[in-house]
Amino acid sequence: MRRHTNTITKATGSAPVGFLPLGGGCVSDVRKVTLADGRVIVAKSGAAGSNLDLEGFMLRYLSETGGLPVPEVLYADDELLLMNWIESAGGLSDGAQIQAADLLAALHDVSADSFGFDRATVIGGLHQPNDENPNWVDFFRDQRLLYMAEQALDAGRLTQNLMARVETLAGRLGDWLESPATPSLIHGDLWGGNVLCHRGRILGFIDPAIYYADAEIELAFSTLFGTFGDAFFDRYRDHRAIKPDFFEERLDLYNLYPLLVHVRLFGGSYVASVERTLKRFGC
């Protein structure tokens, strides 16, 4: 991180005088940086190819296009991202979940002509293709399930047998999914660690993996690690309808994608979670 001292000084107008490691840096090194003038910022750094300039772009896009509260991006290049510091403490109270529902429903109202995005993005540091497609089921099949399963297979973390079962499920997606009328802008990596909450209020969302999608995939992801519950979904329904059978069927189907991301990154117990989902859908 100290190799970026000159860049931090030029970008902020003040020299860094303290670096404190922060959690959540499984992809990049993340530090709380104190500047000589007393300001506090966050610095993420990585090796060449870390795509931190892309993360900066996604944060700005969420703010400017989606109206979502995010850290202000002070500087971004491939190896360094500087953002303003947002205080975070405490869990997601019912009040914070209600606020999140208001913010995310508004984000999901932002639409585009096709599913995907005009450039590839990243999720957990992994390449996330976004070739635009007017058909959501085809997009989800080819650029989410099959793509990430192939990445996990190539990394030696998914067996050929499980890959074949994912392919079988991918060929039957039309049994459970249909293309929504309009694509929705989503954060894309919505779990509790990426929601900054302080004193019962949400102050920002971080680490996005944006694209235009069926908003249900975001709703599903928000349940995977217990981020949101009844308070969130009751409020969300005040803004946007949730179609029948989401909780009974499509939630687990959509969560197969983040599970495959975790298989590619970590393997382990996530493989068994993928297998359980495949079995549940008869594959």
Backbone as CSV, one residue per row, in Angstrom:
resi,resn,N_x,N_y,N_z,CA_x,CA_y,CA_z,C_x,C_y,C_z
1,MET,0.829,-1.211,0.000,0.000,0.000,0.000,0.868,1.268,0.000
2,ARG,1.995,1.224,0.718,2.820,2.437,0.835,3.433,2.850,-0.495
3,ARG,3.491,1.902,-1.451,3.999,2.283,-2.773,3.074,3.268,-3.475
4,HIS,1.839,3.395,-2.964,0.882,4.313,-3.566,0.844,5.671,-2.858
5,THR,1.806,5.909,-1.966,1.787,7.140,-1.167,1.716,8.385,-2.026
6,ASN,2.537,8.450,-3.064,2.547,9.650,-3.916,1.225,9.836,-4.635
7,THR,0.633,8.730,-5.110,-0.655,8.832,-5.797,-1.747,9.300,-4.840
8,ILE,-1.736,8.758,-3.622,-2.724,9.185,-2.628,-2.572,10.664,-2.327
9,THR,-1.342,11.111,-2.197,-1.101,12.526,-1.901,-1.612,13.412,-3.031
10,LYS,-1.315,13.041,-4.268,-1.760,13.848,-5.412,-3.275,13.831,-5.548
11,ALA,-3.902,12.669,-5.319,-5.345,12.543,-5.517,-6.140,13.276,-4.444
12,THR,-5.615,13.334,-3.230,-6.367,13.914,-2.112,-5.871,15.286,-1.694
13,GLY,-4.642,15.626,-2.123,-4.061,16.898,-1.704,-3.468,16.865,-0.308
14,SER,-3.341,15.663,0.255,-2.790,15.527,1.601,-2.069,14.184,1.700
15,ALA,-0.950,14.163,2.399,-0.150,12.949,2.496,-0.757,11.962,3.486
16,PRO,-0.674,10.662,3.199,-1.135,9.662,4.166,-0.153,9.536,5.327
17,VAL,-0.688,9.466,6.547,0.170,9.355,7.724,-0.127,8.107,8.542
18,GLY,-1.189,7.377,8.182,-1.516,6.154,8.907,-2.296,5.197,8.049
19,PHE,-1.976,3.898,8.181,-2.662,2.852,7.433,-3.140,1.789,8.415
20,LEU,-4.444,1.527,8.414,-5.021,0.516,9.298,-5.708,-0.546,8.454
21,PRO,-5.288,-1.819,8.548,-5.927,-2.876,7.745,-7.413,-3.013,8.090
22,LEU,-8.224,-3.246,7.059,-9.644,-3.475,7.226,-9.996,-4.872,6.762
23,GLY,-11.085,-5.433,7.298,-11.548,-6.737,6.858,-12.179,-6.648,5.486
24,GLY,-12.450,-7.824,4.906,-13.140,-7.885,3.623,-12.234,-7.785,2.424
25,GLY,-10.925,-7.876,2.652,-9.997,-7.722,1.546,-9.514,-9.032,0.957
26,CYS,-10.427,-9.963,0.678,-10.011,-11.261,0.143,-9.511,-11.139,-1.292
27,VAL,-9.916,-10.091,-1.989,-9.466,-9.887,-3.358,-8.384,-8.823,-3.416
28,SER,-8.564,-7.717,-2.695,-7.606,-6.625,-2.669,-7.203,-6.337,-1.229
29,ASP,-6.094,-5.617,-1.079,-5.676,-5.126,0.226,-6.488,-3.870,0.523
30,VAL,-7.172,-3.837,1.665,-8.053,-2.724,1.997,-7.552,-2.060,3.277
31,ARG,-7.346,-0.750,3.230,-6.825,-0.021,4.383,-7.645,1.243,4.653
32,LYS,-7.802,1.526,5.937,-8.301,2.817,6.381,-7.091,3.739,6.475
33,VAL,-7.141,4.836,5.721,-5.985,5.715,5.615,-6.293,7.064,6.268
34,THR,-5.444,7.461,7.188,-5.550,8.788,7.793,-4.613,9.735,7.060
35,LEU,-5.144,10.872,6.650,-4.364,11.867,5.928,-3.819,12.924,6.890
36,ALA,-2.785,13.626,6.451,-2.147,14.625,7.295,-3.106,15.740,7.697
37,ASP,-4.095,16.015,6.868,-5.029,17.098,7.198,-6.183,16.607,8.081
38,GLY,-6.127,15.346,8.541,-7.137,14.816,9.450,-8.245,14.032,8.789
39,ARG,-8.376,14.096,7.475,-9.402,13.326,6.792,-9.077,11.837,6.829
40,VAL,-10.117,11.027,6.699,-9.959,9.576,6.664,-10.579,9.058,5.374
41,ILE,-9.851,8.198,4.671,-10.350,7.618,3.433,-10.122,6.105,3.472
42,VAL,-10.649,5.420,2.481,-10.403,3.991,2.301,-9.602,3.809,1.019
43,ALA,-8.568,2.969,1.097,-7.747,2.658,-0.072,-7.761,1.157,-0.307
44,LYS,-8.100,0.760,-1.528,-8.005,-0.641,-1.949,-6.893,-0.729,-2.977
45,SER,-6.003,-1.690,-2.822,-4.920,-1.842,-3.786,-4.767,-3.299,-4.171
46,GLY,-4.238,-3.525,-5.361,-4.033,-4.881,-5.834,-2.969,-4.899,-6.914
47,ALA,-2.684,-6.086,-7.405,-1.713,-6.242,-8.474,-2.320,-5.799,-9.800
48,ALA,-1.478,-5.748,-10.817,-1.972,-5.419,-12.151,-3.089,-6.391,-12.538
49,GLY,-4.149,-5.852,-13.139,-5.289,-6.667,-13.498,-6.331,-6.790,-12.400
50,SER,-6.214,-5.962,-11.368,-7.185,-6.013,-10.269,-8.519,-5.366,-10.612
51,ASN,-8.555,-4.588,-11.693,-9.808,-3.971,-12.173,-10.434,-3.022,-11.160
52,LEU,-9.619,-2.362,-10.363,-10.173,-1.434,-9.382,-10.735,-0.180,-10.052
53,ASP,-10.263,0.143,-11.244,-10.883,1.232,-12.000,-12.311,0.864,-12.381
54,LEU,-12.548,-0.414,-12.675,-13.898,-0.874,-12.990,-14.791,-0.797,-11.753
55,GLU,-14.248,-1.130,-10.594,-15.042,-0.999,-9.368,-15.426,0.455,-9.143
56,GLY,-14.494,1.359,-9.380,-14.808,2.782,-9.251,-15.902,3.204,-10.209
57,PHE,-15.820,2.720,-11.450,-16.870,3.028,-12.420,-18.224,2.532,-11.937
58,MET,-18.266,1.292,-11.420,-19.546,0.718,-10.999,-20.141,1.497,-9.829
59,LEU,-19.311,1.922,-8.899,-19.813,2.724,-7.778,-20.406,4.030,-8.284
60,ARG,-19.710,4.684,-9.181,-20.229,5.944,-9.732,-21.525,5.717,-10.495
61,TYR,-21.594,4.611,-11.230,-22.798,4.317,-12.006,-23.994,4.095,-11.086
62,LEU,-23.779,3.361,-10.005,-24.868,3.139,-9.052,-25.362,4.447,-8.459
63,SER,-24.446,5.350,-8.182,-24.832,6.637,-7.606,-25.535,7.523,-8.624
64,GLU,-24.931,7.663,-9.793,-25.418,8.627,-10.784,-26.645,8.122,-11.537
65,THR,-26.703,6.838,-11.825,-27.820,6.274,-12.588,-28.879,5.661,-11.695
66,GLY,-28.435,5.022,-10.619,-29.373,4.301,-9.759,-29.778,5.021,-8.496
67,GLY,-29.104,6.144,-8.163,-29.446,6.879,-6.959,-29.118,6.151,-5.670
68,LEU,-28.250,5.146,-5.732,-27.914,4.368,-4.553,-26.797,5.063,-3.774
69,PRO,-26.886,5.122,-2.438,-25.784,5.704,-1.663,-24.570,4.778,-1.690
70,VAL,-23.441,5.318,-2.094,-22.184,4.564,-2.171,-21.056,5.498,-1.720
71,PRO,-19.896,4.943,-1.410,-18.764,5.826,-1.106,-18.412,6.697,-2.310
72,GLU,-18.007,7.909,-2.037,-17.530,8.788,-3.112,-16.182,8.283,-3.607
73,VAL,-16.051,8.113,-4.909,-14.793,7.660,-5.492,-13.889,8.875,-5.694
74,LEU,-12.737,8.845,-5.039,-11.781,9.943,-5.110,-10.737,9.727,-6.198
75,TYR,-10.453,8.475,-6.482,-9.443,8.133,-7.488,-9.605,6.656,-7.820
76,ALA,-9.386,6.294,-9.069,-9.465,4.884,-9.446,-8.567,4.604,-10.641
77,ASP,-7.698,3.615,-10.497,-7.004,3.030,-11.636,-6.976,1.517,-11.435
78,ASP,-6.316,0.814,-12.307,-6.361,-0.644,-12.273,-5.906,-1.222,-10.931
79,GLU,-4.946,-0.555,-10.266,-4.333,-1.108,-9.063,-4.678,-0.359,-7.783
80,LEU,-5.415,0.736,-7.869,-5.696,1.530,-6.673,-7.059,2.190,-6.777
81,LEU,-7.830,2.078,-5.692,-9.130,2.734,-5.586,-9.169,3.482,-4.263
82,LEU,-9.476,4.784,-4.334,-9.597,5.611,-3.140,-11.036,6.091,-3.001
83,MET,-11.592,5.928,-1.799,-12.973,6.312,-1.529,-13.052,7.027,-0.194
84,ASN,-14.113,7.820,-0.041,-14.303,8.434,1.265,-14.700,7.369,2.286
85,TRP,-14.378,7.629,3.534,-14.653,6.707,4.633,-16.110,6.835,5.071
86,ILE,-16.788,5.687,5.212,-18.153,5.663,5.724,-18.158,4.838,7.005
87,GLU,-18.577,5.443,8.102,-18.630,4.742,9.384,-19.658,3.620,9.315
88,SER,-19.298,2.476,9.872,-20.199,1.326,9.844,-20.123,0.591,11.168
89,ALA,-21.283,0.336,11.758,-21.341,-0.402,13.019,-22.753,-0.911,13.237
90,GLY,-22.866,-2.119,13.735,-24.183,-2.670,14.027,-24.778,-3.413,12.852
91,GLY,-25.779,-4.219,13.146,-26.411,-5.036,12.128,-27.553,-4.324,11.430
92,LEU,-28.219,-5.079,10.573,-29.322,-4.542,9.787,-30.622,-4.685,10.571
93,SER,-30.989,-3.640,11.273,-32.246,-3.624,12.019,-33.422,-3.632,11.052
94,ASP,-34.632,-3.828,11.595,-35.818,-3.765,10.736,-35.914,-2.418,10.037
95,GLY,-35.563,-1.351,10.746,-35.607,-0.026,10.135,-34.642,0.101,8.983
96,ALA,-33.443,-0.458,9.146,-32.458,-0.416,8.068,-32.921,-1.260,6.882
97,GLN,-33.569,-2.391,7.157,-34.072,-3.225,6.070,-35.183,-2.523,5.296
98,ILE,-36.013,-1.797,5.996,-37.065,-1.022,5.321,-36.437,0.044,4.432
99,GLN,-35.415,0.718,4.955,-34.709,1.714,4.146,-34.066,1.061,2.927
100,ALA,-33.463,-0.120,3.120,-32.846,-0.839,2.001,-33.880,-1.187,0.944
101,ALA,-35.062,-1.589,1.370,-36.117,-1.923,0.412,-36.497,-0.711,-0.425
102,ASP,-36.600,0.460,0.211,-36.907,1.686,-0.534,-35.826,1.967,-1.575
103,LEU,-34.563,1.851,-1.161,-33.444,2.168,-2.047,-33.331,1.170,-3.193
104,LEU,-33.475,-0.106,-2.886,-33.289,-1.125,-3.916,-34.469,-1.212,-4.862
105,ALA,-35.673,-0.952,-4.374,-36.826,-0.918,-5.274,-36.655,0.208,-6.298
106,ALA,-36.153,1.351,-5.840,-35.899,2.461,-6.762,-34.797,2.097,-7.757
107,LEU,-33.753,1.420,-7.276,-32.689,0.967,-8.177,-33.243,0.024,-9.226
108,HIS,-34.096,-0.894,-8.814,-34.646,-1.892,-9.742,-35.628,-1.279,-10.741
109,ASP,-36.091,-0.086,-10.459,-36.953,0.610,-11.419,-36.160,1.213,-12.580
110,VAL,-34.836,1.298,-12.426,-33.980,1.794,-13.518,-33.833,0.672,-14.538
111,SER,-34.163,0.961,-15.788,-34.225,-0.096,-16.784,-33.346,0.202,-17.998
112,ALA,-33.263,-0.771,-18.878,-32.484,-0.674,-20.112,-33.190,-1.494,-21.180
113,ASP,-32.634,-1.469,-22.387,-33.268,-2.187,-23.495,-32.996,-3.685,-23.453
114,SER,-31.874,-4.095,-22.858,-31.485,-5.506,-22.861,-30.936,-5.905,-21.499
115,PHE,-30.870,-7.199,-21.283,-30.234,-7.737,-20.089,-28.729,-7.785,-20.316
116,GLY,-27.978,-7.541,-19.246,-26.533,-7.482,-19.355,-26.042,-6.065,-19.128
117,PHE,-24.967,-5.697,-19.798,-24.403,-4.364,-19.643,-23.511,-4.090,-20.839
118,ASP,-23.111,-2.840,-21.006,-22.318,-2.521,-22.188,-20.835,-2.836,-22.021
119,ARG,-20.489,-3.420,-20.885,-19.128,-3.904,-20.661,-19.171,-5.035,-19.643
120,ALA,-18.146,-5.855,-19.642,-18.033,-6.880,-18.608,-17.788,-6.211,-17.262
121,THR,-18.240,-6.852,-16.192,-17.969,-6.365,-14.849,-17.238,-7.471,-14.080
122,VAL,-17.174,-7.354,-12.783,-16.514,-8.369,-11.960,-17.399,-8.684,-10.759
123,ILE,-17.256,-9.898,-10.241,-17.919,-10.292,-9.003,-16.905,-11.087,-8.186
124,GLY,-16.626,-10.605,-6.973,-15.613,-11.253,-6.156,-14.257,-11.303,-6.825
125,GLY,-13.970,-10.326,-7.666,-12.720,-10.295,-8.408,-12.714,-11.137,-9.659
126,LEU,-13.792,-11.872,-9.922,-13.883,-12.740,-11.100,-14.533,-11.999,-12.262
127,HIS,-14.074,-12.309,-13.456,-14.680,-11.754,-14.664,-16.157,-12.136,-14.734
128,GLN,-17.003,-11.154,-15.057,-18.439,-11.395,-15.192,-18.888,-10.871,-16.556
129,PRO,-19.095,-11.766,-17.533,-19.475,-11.319,-18.877,-20.894,-10.775,-18.882
130,ASN,-21.134,-9.824,-19.771,-22.440,-9.163,-19.805,-22.928,-8.900,-21.218
131,ASP,-22.601,-9.767,-22.173,-23.067,-9.545,-23.540,-24.577,-9.353,-23.534
132,GLU,-25.028,-8.240,-24.076,-26.440,-7.873,-23.962,-27.330,-8.834,-24.744
133,ASN,-28.475,-9.142,-24.135,-29.395,-10.119,-24.713,-30.814,-9.688,-24.357
134,PRO,-31.744,-9.663,-25.310,-33.116,-9.276,-24.991,-33.882,-10.347,-24.223
135,ASN,-33.326,-11.548,-24.146,-34.003,-12.652,-23.468,-33.265,-12.993,-22.181
136,TRP,-33.936,-12.802,-21.042,-33.301,-13.022,-19.751,-32.931,-14.485,-19.524
137,VAL,-33.782,-15.413,-19.904,-33.507,-16.826,-19.646,-32.239,-17.252,-20.374
138,ASP,-32.083,-16.817,-21.612,-30.868,-17.138,-22.366,-29.641,-16.494,-21.716
139,PHE,-29.785,-15.243,-21.286,-28.674,-14.548,-20.640,-28.257,-15.278,-19.372
140,PHE,-29.217,-15.597,-18.517,-28.916,-16.254,-17.252,-28.296,-17.630,-17.485
141,ARG,-28.793,-18.340,-18.483,-28.252,-19.667,-18.801,-26.791,-19.587,-19.237
142,ASP,-26.522,-18.728,-20.254,-25.215,-18.736,-20.909,-24.155,-17.943,-20.156
143,GLN,-24.522,-16.789,-19.592,-23.520,-15.897,-19.033,-23.470,-15.903,-17.508
144,ARG,-24.338,-16.676,-16.906,-24.282,-16.811,-15.462,-24.047,-18.282,-15.088
145,LEU,-25.037,-19.147,-15.259,-24.876,-20.535,-14.810,-23.766,-21.272,-15.559
146,LEU,-23.875,-21.344,-16.876,-22.905,-22.140,-17.621,-21.511,-21.517,-17.573
147,TYR,-21.446,-20.213,-17.684,-20.128,-19.570,-17.660,-19.422,-19.825,-16.336
148,MET,-20.093,-19.577,-15.202,-19.415,-19.713,-13.920,-19.146,-21.167,-13.580
149,ALA,-20.052,-22.084,-13.983,-19.785,-23.505,-13.773,-18.539,-23.941,-14.537
150,GLU,-18.375,-23.446,-15.755,-17.182,-23.783,-16.538,-15.921,-23.235,-15.883
151,GLN,-16.016,-22.030,-15.310,-14.870,-21.471,-14.602,-14.501,-22.322,-13.396
152,ALA,-15.518,-22.777,-12.664,-15.266,-23.626,-11.499,-14.693,-24.981,-11.918
153,LEU,-15.183,-25.508,-13.037,-14.659,-26.776,-13.568,-13.193,-26.616,-13.947
154,ASP,-12.873,-25.556,-14.678,-11.496,-25.324,-15.119,-10.544,-25.122,-13.938
155,ALA,-11.083,-24.586,-12.837,-10.259,-24.367,-11.642,-10.117,-25.625,-10.796
156,GLY,-10.768,-26.723,-11.212,-10.675,-27.972,-10.484,-11.524,-28.028,-9.238
157,ARG,-12.523,-27.144,-9.144,-13.361,-27.098,-7.944,-14.768,-27.636,-8.183
158,LEU,-15.086,-27.953,-9.421,-16.375,-28.565,-9.755,-16.081,-29.807,-10.576
159,THR,-16.724,-30.919,-10.235,-16.469,-32.157,-10.962,-17.170,-32.146,-12.321
160,GLN,-16.712,-33.004,-13.197,-17.336,-33.123,-14.512,-18.777,-33.589,-14.378
161,ASN,-19.045,-34.449,-13.383,-20.409,-34.919,-13.154,-21.336,-33.767,-12.776
162,LEU,-20.877,-32.913,-11.855,-21.707,-31.769,-11.463,-21.856,-30.785,-12.620
163,MET,-20.820,-30.645,-13.432,-20.916,-29.774,-14.594,-22.009,-30.272,-15.535
164,ALA,-22.056,-31.579,-15.742,-23.089,-32.147,-16.620,-24.477,-31.913,-16.040
165,ARG,-24.594,-31.966,-14.720,-25.892,-31.732,-14.095,-26.298,-30.261,-14.193
166,VAL,-25.326,-29.348,-14.085,-25.627,-27.930,-14.303,-26.108,-27.715,-15.736
167,GLU,-25.471,-28.365,-16.689,-25.888,-28.254,-18.093,-27.301,-28.769,-18.289
168,THR,-27.650,-29.849,-17.606,-29.016,-30.370,-17.699,-30.013,-29.353,-17.167
169,LEU,-29.708,-28.778,-15.994,-30.593,-27.756,-15.429,-30.691,-26.547,-16.351
170,ALA,-29.557,-26.124,-16.900,-29.547,-24.959,-17.783,-30.453,-25.179,-18.989
171,GLY,-30.518,-26.402,-19.471,-31.377,-26.700,-20.604,-32.856,-26.726,-20.272
172,ARG,-33.177,-26.723,-18.973,-34.580,-26.773,-18.555,-35.037,-25.486,-17.866
173,LEU,-34.255,-24.421,-17.941,-34.604,-23.196,-17.204,-35.984,-22.675,-17.561
174,GLY,-36.399,-22.901,-18.798,-37.717,-22.436,-19.216,-38.863,-23.075,-18.460
175,ASP,-38.581,-24.172,-17.733,-39.624,-24.806,-16.911,-39.991,-23.926,-15.711
176,TRP,-39.057,-23.057,-15.294,-39.279,-22.269,-14.077,-39.175,-20.757,-14.295
177,LEU,-38.455,-20.349,-15.323,-38.190,-18.926,-15.526,-38.846,-18.427,-16.798
178,GLU,-39.166,-17.131,-16.770,-39.572,-16.439,-17.988,-38.906,-15.075,-17.990
179,SER,-38.766,-14.516,-19.152,-38.093,-13.224,-19.267,-39.023,-12.112,-18.808
180,PRO,-38.605,-11.298,-17.812,-39.471,-10.199,-17.376,-39.616,-9.153,-18.476
181,ALA,-40.626,-8.340,-18.354,-40.903,-7.342,-19.393,-39.779,-6.329,-19.519
182,THR,-39.183,-5.960,-18.399,-38.128,-4.948,-18.436,-36.950,-5.377,-17.573
183,PRO,-35.716,-5.168,-18.059,-34.539,-5.424,-17.230,-34.449,-4.396,-16.100
184,SER,-33.842,-4.797,-14.989,-33.649,-3.915,-13.840,-32.160,-3.787,-13.533
185,LEU,-31.743,-2.580,-13.198,-30.378,-2.366,-12.731,-30.239,-2.980,-11.338
186,ILE,-29.206,-3.802,-11.130,-29.002,-4.418,-9.824,-27.590,-4.131,-9.314
187,HIS,-27.449,-4.181,-7.994,-26.130,-4.061,-7.362,-25.284,-5.266,-7.732
188,GLY,-25.858,-6.465,-7.638,-25.226,-7.662,-8.155,-24.470,-8.514,-7.152
189,ASP,-24.149,-7.956,-5.973,-23.416,-8.737,-4.960,-23.938,-8.333,-3.587
190,LEU,-25.222,-8.573,-3.410,-25.941,-7.992,-2.270,-25.981,-8.955,-1.087
191,TRP,-24.995,-8.824,-0.226,-24.998,-9.537,1.054,-24.577,-8.545,2.137
192,GLY,-24.735,-8.968,3.400,-24.586,-8.034,4.505,-23.254,-7.322,4.565
193,GLY,-22.164,-8.004,4.172,-20.852,-7.371,4.199,-20.711,-6.220,3.242
194,ASN,-21.602,-6.124,2.266,-21.538,-5.037,1.286,-22.561,-3.936,1.547
195,VAL,-23.180,-3.974,2.726,-24.137,-2.944,3.125,-23.608,-2.266,4.383
196,LEU,-23.274,-0.988,4.283,-22.706,-0.248,5.407,-23.826,0.405,6.192
197,CYS,-23.966,-0.023,7.434,-25.067,0.426,8.278,-24.501,1.011,9.566
198,HIS,-25.070,2.120,10.034,-24.622,2.749,11.273,-25.823,3.297,12.024
199,ARG,-25.974,2.835,13.253,-27.075,3.280,14.113,-28.432,3.107,13.440
200,GLY,-28.600,1.952,12.798,-29.878,1.625,12.208,-30.187,2.296,10.887
201,ARG,-29.197,2.963,10.300,-29.386,3.622,9.006,-28.351,3.120,8.014
202,ILE,-28.787,2.867,6.800,-27.871,2.455,5.746,-27.196,3.691,5.169
203,LEU,-25.864,3.678,5.193,-25.104,4.817,4.701,-24.449,4.557,3.353
204,GLY,-24.348,3.300,2.955,-23.724,3.040,1.668,-23.698,1.566,1.306
205,PHE,-23.573,1.316,-0.002,-23.395,-0.025,-0.548,-22.026,-0.076,-1.223
206,ILE,-21.322,-1.183,-1.067,-19.981,-1.297,-1.632,-19.862,-2.572,-2.461
207,ASP,-18.709,-2.728,-3.121,-18.337,-3.933,-3.885,-19.421,-4.395,-4.857
208,PRO,-19.863,-3.540,-5.763,-20.929,-3.932,-6.687,-20.440,-4.853,-7.805
209,ALA,-21.415,-5.492,-8.455,-21.163,-6.335,-9.625,-22.298,-6.075,-10.610
210,ILE,-22.441,-4.851,-11.052,-23.667,-4.375,-11.690,-23.933,-4.985,-13.067
211,TYR,-25.202,-5.062,-13.394,-25.697,-5.327,-14.740,-27.209,-5.181,-14.685
212,TYR,-27.858,-5.288,-15.833,-29.317,-5.245,-15.902,-29.839,-6.678,-15.954
213,ALA,-30.797,-6.991,-15.069,-31.187,-8.372,-14.824,-32.664,-8.461,-14.494
214,ASP,-33.135,-9.668,-14.246,-34.396,-9.859,-13.548,-34.128,-9.485,-12.092
215,ALA,-34.857,-8.513,-11.557,-34.609,-8.042,-10.194,-34.688,-9.173,-9.173
216,GLU,-35.375,-10.255,-9.508,-35.502,-11.361,-8.567,-34.156,-11.993,-8.218
217,ILE,-33.182,-11.903,-9.111,-31.894,-12.506,-8.789,-31.225,-11.741,-7.651
218,GLU,-31.467,-10.446,-7.581,-30.955,-9.624,-6.472,-31.689,-9.958,-5.172
219,LEU,-33.003,-10.097,-5.266,-33.792,-10.454,-4.083,-33.343,-11.809,-3.535
220,ALA,-33.092,-12.752,-4.432,-32.648,-14.073,-4.002,-31.300,-13.991,-3.299
221,PHE,-30.355,-13.295,-3.906,-29.008,-13.174,-3.342,-29.075,-12.580,-1.928
222,SER,-30.016,-11.662,-1.718,-30.098,-10.984,-0.414,-30.513,-11.942,0.703
223,THR,-30.988,-13.131,0.353,-31.365,-14.118,1.368,-30.285,-15.172,1.590
224,LEU,-29.303,-15.252,0.702,-28.369,-16.377,0.702,-27.594,-16.476,2.009
225,PHE,-27.168,-15.342,2.544,-26.424,-15.321,3.800,-27.215,-14.596,4.896
226,GLY,-28.540,-14.603,4.749,-29.399,-14.034,5.782,-29.344,-12.530,5.895
227,THR,-29.070,-11.840,4.783,-28.939,-10.380,4.833,-30.267,-9.713,5.143
228,PHE,-31.292,-10.008,4.356,-32.601,-9.388,4.538,-33.650,-10.442,4.858
229,GLY,-34.699,-9.991,5.559,-35.783,-10.887,5.937,-37.141,-10.263,5.695
230,ASP,-38.093,-10.580,6.566,-39.481,-10.169,6.350,-39.653,-8.656,6.277
231,ALA,-38.942,-7.926,7.113,-39.096,-6.460,7.115,-38.749,-5.889,5.749
232,PHE,-37.689,-6.407,5.147,-37.284,-5.947,3.816,-38.340,-6.306,2.776
233,PHE,-38.745,-7.563,2.744,-39.641,-8.009,1.674,-41.044,-7.422,1.813
234,ASP,-41.502,-7.222,3.041,-42.810,-6.582,3.220,-42.804,-5.168,2.659
235,ARG,-41.725,-4.436,2.890,-41.627,-3.065,2.377,-41.413,-3.055,0.862
236,TYR,-40.583,-3.968,0.375,-40.312,-4.020,-1.068,-41.607,-4.210,-1.841
237,ARG,-42.496,-5.052,-1.315,-43.780,-5.291,-1.984,-44.625,-4.023,-2.070
238,ASP,-44.399,-3.066,-1.199,-45.122,-1.794,-1.299,-44.747,-1.034,-2.566
239,HIS,-43.563,-1.332,-3.099,-43.058,-0.633,-4.289,-43.173,-1.471,-5.557
240,ARG,-42.841,-2.754,-5.450,-42.770,-3.628,-6.612,-43.353,-4.994,-6.255
241,ALA,-44.123,-5.541,-7.144,-44.717,-6.853,-6.902,-43.655,-7.949,-6.965
242,ILE,-43.842,-8.959,-6.153,-43.028,-10.172,-6.227,-43.938,-11.288,-6.723
243,LYS,-43.608,-11.832,-7.873,-44.500,-12.793,-8.520,-44.591,-14.097,-7.725
244,PRO,-45.703,-14.821,-7.879,-45.877,-16.094,-7.172,-44.733,-17.059,-7.451
245,ASP,-44.462,-17.900,-6.463,-43.482,-18.979,-6.537,-42.035,-18.505,-6.466
246,PHE,-41.807,-17.223,-6.191,-40.426,-16.769,-6.050,-39.751,-17.473,-4.883
247,PHE,-40.363,-17.421,-3.713,-39.742,-18.019,-2.536,-39.729,-19.545,-2.612
248,GLU,-40.717,-20.126,-3.269,-40.820,-21.577,-3.336,-39.877,-22.192,-4.365
249,GLU,-39.595,-21.493,-5.468,-38.811,-22.085,-6.557,-37.648,-21.206,-6.997
250,ARG,-37.957,-20.008,-7.472,-36.943,-19.247,-8.188,-35.836,-18.733,-7.279
251,LEU,-36.102,-18.531,-6.013,-35.066,-18.073,-5.093,-33.871,-19.029,-5.119
252,ASP,-34.121,-20.318,-4.944,-33.028,-21.293,-4.947,-32.376,-21.401,-6.318
253,LEU,-33.176,-21.289,-7.361,-32.626,-21.384,-8.706,-31.671,-20.222,-8.977
254,TYR,-32.078,-19.015,-8.613,-31.218,-17.855,-8.840,-29.978,-17.877,-7.949
255,ASN,-30.095,-18.429,-6.748,-28.935,-18.466,-5.864,-27.897,-19.490,-6.299
256,LEU,-28.226,-20.283,-7.293,-27.224,-21.188,-7.844,-26.053,-20.395,-8.432
257,TYR,-26.312,-19.213,-8.970,-25.215,-18.427,-9.541,-24.220,-17.963,-8.475
258,PRO,-24.641,-17.260,-7.416,-23.637,-16.896,-6.403,-22.995,-18.110,-5.741
259,LEU,-23.717,-19.223,-5.634,-23.089,-20.434,-5.104,-21.965,-20.913,-6.018
260,LEU,-22.186,-20.854,-7.322,-21.132,-21.238,-8.261,-19.952,-20.271,-8.197
261,VAL,-20.231,-18.993,-7.977,-19.139,-18.028,-7.766,-18.302,-18.459,-6.566
262,HIS,-18.967,-18.842,-5.482,-18.252,-19.258,-4.282,-17.525,-20.585,-4.488
263,VAL,-18.095,-21.480,-5.291,-17.373,-22.705,-5.638,-16.096,-22.358,-6.379
264,ARG,-16.196,-21.472,-7.358,-15.000,-21.077,-8.114,-13.951,-20.438,-7.209
265,LEU,-14.371,-19.641,-6.244,-13.418,-18.946,-5.371,-12.877,-19.836,-4.264
266,PHE,-13.768,-20.642,-3.653,-13.403,-21.314,-2.410,-13.581,-22.827,-2.417
267,GLY,-14.437,-23.369,-3.286,-14.715,-24.797,-3.260,-15.411,-25.186,-1.964
268,GLY,-14.942,-26.246,-1.341,-15.426,-26.644,-0.020,-16.907,-26.935,0.035
269,SER,-17.553,-26.452,1.109,-18.960,-26.771,1.361,-19.891,-26.197,0.306
270,TYR,-19.430,-25.207,-0.451,-20.291,-24.619,-1.479,-20.604,-25.630,-2.581
271,VAL,-19.705,-26.594,-2.792,-19.967,-27.634,-3.791,-21.191,-28.444,-3.385
272,ALA,-21.271,-28.788,-2.096,-22.423,-29.544,-1.611,-23.707,-28.734,-1.736
273,SER,-23.619,-27.425,-1.543,-24.802,-26.570,-1.698,-25.284,-26.566,-3.138
274,VAL,-24.364,-26.516,-4.086,-24.731,-26.603,-5.499,-25.394,-27.941,-5.786
275,GLU,-24.836,-29.003,-5.265,-25.401,-30.339,-5.509,-26.811,-30.450,-4.946
276,ARG,-27.046,-29.881,-3.768,-28.394,-29.927,-3.185,-29.395,-29.188,-4.059
277,THR,-28.990,-28.050,-4.601,-29.891,-27.291,-5.468,-30.198,-28.074,-6.733
278,LEU,-29.193,-28.654,-7.333,-29.412,-29.447,-8.539,-30.365,-30.604,-8.265
279,LYS,-30.160,-31.264,-7.146,-31.034,-32.387,-6.792,-32.458,-31.917,-6.588
280,ARG,-32.610,-30.763,-5.960,-33.959,-30.253,-5.704,-34.735,-30.035,-7.000
281,PHE,-34.028,-29.631,-8.057,-34.686,-29.389,-9.333,-34.617,-30.596,-10.260
282,GLY,-34.311,-31.755,-9.699,-34.375,-32.990,-10.458,-33.226,-33.197,-11.411
283,CYS,-32.070,-32.592,-11.111,-30.918,-32.710,-12.022,-29.711,-33.298,-11.290
